[in-house]
């Protein structure tokens, strides 16, 4: 007989104990470095748009933006707790020509590595 699980195990932030006082400064420094790194990447990509902004200037619904990302027609990258869209992939409120081909060529690769590896300017 198979076991039946009624709920998945989920660890929420509130369930994680705080860092001990002797490590607090190191944790805060790491968090600050992550914030700076994310802001630096966003600046290099010409800024980051959220889903609603992309939907508005492409004249589509937010759900359509999600579908375009899933179909590798536009690049969405994790940014904190949400997906953001590098501004470099848009020109004159349109997706730049050829982007879909690039993203499809990277289908079997984790193209976020390219973005996080600071190579986005070479492929977008």
Secondary structure, 3 states (H helix, E strand, C coil): CCCCCCCCCCCCHHHCCCCCHHHHHHHHHHHHHHHHHHHHHHHHCCCEECHHHHHHHHCCCHHHHHHHHHCCCCCCEEECCEEEEEHHHEECCEECCCHHHHHHHCCCCCCHHHHHCCCHHHHC
